[in-house]
Amino acid sequence: MRVLGIDPGSRITGFGIIEIENGRLRYVTSGCIKMQEKDLPARLKTIFEGVSEVIDRAKPEFMAIEEVFVSHNARSALILGQARGAAISAGVNSGLPVGEYTALQIKKSVVGYGQ
């Protein structure tokens, strides 16, 4: 199974692709989608189009995305939530099932330790 992992951000959205075969993980590729635009709607469009392009090229079967980590800055959390929404929309629009995971869950599943 080929999995696309997304680390959402409103300025830089990271992605990684792994393959899972017989319980073993194999790195395929990774990169980032960088936003040049100043206004949020244009950045959200870039995220949607960038994730869609990665999906078209890599042909994953599943998309995993990091959940929002809520800090003291509510505005930042809201903007990050919108970035997540753009990435999730790209995955769903491409027909992918999407799973949402905490950073701890992701780190534990890949390297066995999440702290």
C-alpha positions, 0 to 999 in steps of 0.5 A: 500500500502506498501512503501519502503523509501530509504535514500541513502548514500555511506557509510550507506544507510538507509531504512524504510517501511511503510504501507498506509491504509485509509490515515493512515501510519503504521510503519513496519520496518527500518534499514540500509545497511552498507558498509565495502568495501573501493572502490566505485564499491564494495560499490555500489554493496553492496547497490544494493544487500542490497536494493534488499534483503530488497525488496525481504523480505518486498514485497513493492509496491512502492519505494521512494528515497531522491533526491541529496542535492547539497552542496559545495562539488561536488565530494560528490554529485557525489558519492551520485548520484551513491549510489542513482543510485545503489538503484534505479536500485535495485528497478527498477530491482525488478519491483517497480515504483520509486518516487524521493522526496526532504527531505522537501517533505518527512518530510512534508508528514510524520510529516506535517512539513519539516523544 
